[in-house]
Amino acid sequence: MEVRTQMSETDPHIHVEQKVMQAGAAYRNVIASMLGRAPDAPSVVTTGCGLQVPYAMTSPRPESVTCLACREHAHRECLRFAEQVEHLSRMPGAPITGEQAAEAVERVRDLAKRFSG
């Protein structure tokens, strides 16, 4: 994927980080609870549409994302993640129950739907 830099104030859109499922405070909180320290939010991130923008111009909330290419990227990534969770939850020794996996898949598919709307 080509990475383009957009650091000017001419881009009024709110984007989504390229690694959608690793974006936002909830993900940082999980990392902090596992490692005992919180990672710093980056100042510039690569977005789903391939731009590099200030972190402040991104959001993990579908209702805030105004870049259509980023919304489409987030929709695809959420669906891909849901499929992975479903697949992995069926494997012997899975660390989560089928019920937990189903709940997680439902939440992620709902998020995907919100990005597509």
C-alpha positions in Angstrom: 0.0 0.0 0.0 1.3 3.4 -0.9 1.6 5.8 2.1 0.9 9.4 1.4 1.7 12.1 3.9 -1.0 14.7 4.7 0.2 17.0 7.4 -1.5 20.2 6.3 -4.7 21.7 7.6 -6.3 21.3 4.1 -7.6 17.8 4.9 -10.7 18.3 7.0 -11.5 14.6 7.3 -11.4 12.4 10.4 -9.7 9.2 9.6 -9.3 5.7 11.2 -5.9 4.1 12.0 -4.8 1.5 9.5 -4.7 -1.1 12.4 -8.3 -0.5 13.3 -8.6 -3.3 15.9 -5.5 -1.9 17.7 -6.7 1.7 17.7 -8.0 3.8 20.6 -7.9 3.9 24.4 -9.5 0.5 24.9 -6.7 -1.3 23.2 -4.1 0.7 25.1 -5.9 -0.1 28.3 -5.6 -3.9 27.6 -1.9 -3.5 26.9 -1.5 -1.5 30.1 -3.3 -4.1 32.2 -1.1 -6.9 30.7 2.2 -5.0 30.9 1.7 -2.7 33.8 2.3 0.5 31.7 0.5 2.3 29.0 2.0 2.9 25.6 2.1 6.5 24.5 -0.3 7.5 21.7 1.7 8.2 18.6 1.8 11.8 17.2 1.3 10.7 13.6 -0.4 7.5 12.3 -0.9 5.8 9.0 -4.6 5.7 8.2 -6.9 3.2 6.4 -6.8 5.3 3.3 -3.0 5.4 3.3 -2.4 8.9 4.6 -0.1 9.8 7.5 -2.0 12.2 9.6 -1.8 13.6 13.2 -3.2 11.1 15.7 -5.7 13.8 16.7 -7.3 13.6 13.3 -8.3 9.9 13.8 -11.1 8.2 15.7 -12.0 4.6 16.4 -15.7 5.6 16.6 -17.5 5.1 13.2 -19.8 8.0 13.8 -16.7 10.4 13.9 -14.9 9.0 10.8 -15.6 11.2 7.8 -13.1 9.7 5.3 -15.0 7.3 3.1 -11.9 5.3 2.2 -11.1 4.9 5.9 -14.7 3.8 6.7 -14.5 1.2 4.0 -11.1 0.0 5.3 -12.4 -0.2 8.8 -15.5 -2.2 7.7 -13.3 -4.8 5.9 -10.8 -5.0 8.8 -13.6 -5.6 11.4 -15.2 -8.3 9.3 -11.8 -10.0 8.8 -11.1 -9.8 12.6 -14.6 -11.3 13.4 -13.8 -14.2 11.0 -10.5 -14.8 12.7 -12.1 -14.9 16.2 -14.7 -17.3 15.0 -12.1 -19.6 13.4 -9.7 -19.5 16.4 -12.5 -20.0 19.0 -13.3 -23.4 17.4 -9.7 -24.7 17.7 -8.9 -27.1 20.6 -7.5 -25.3 23.6 -9.0 -21.9 22.6 -8.5 -19.5 25.5 -12.1 -18.3 25.3 -15.4 -20.2 25.3 -17.7 -20.4 22.3 -20.1 -18.1 24.0 -17.4 -15.5 24.7 -16.3 -15.7 21.1 -19.9 -15.3 19.8 -20.3 -12.2 21.9 -17.0 -10.7 20.7 -17.9 -11.5 17.1 -21.3 -9.9 17.4 -19.7 -6.7 18.8 -17.1 -6.5 16.1 -19.7 -7.2 13.3 -21.8 -4.5 14.8 -18.8 -2.2 14.6 -18.3 -3.2 11.0 -21.9 -2.4 10.2 -21.6 1.0 11.9 -18.5 1.8 9.7 -20.5 0.8 6.5 -23.5 3.0 7.3 
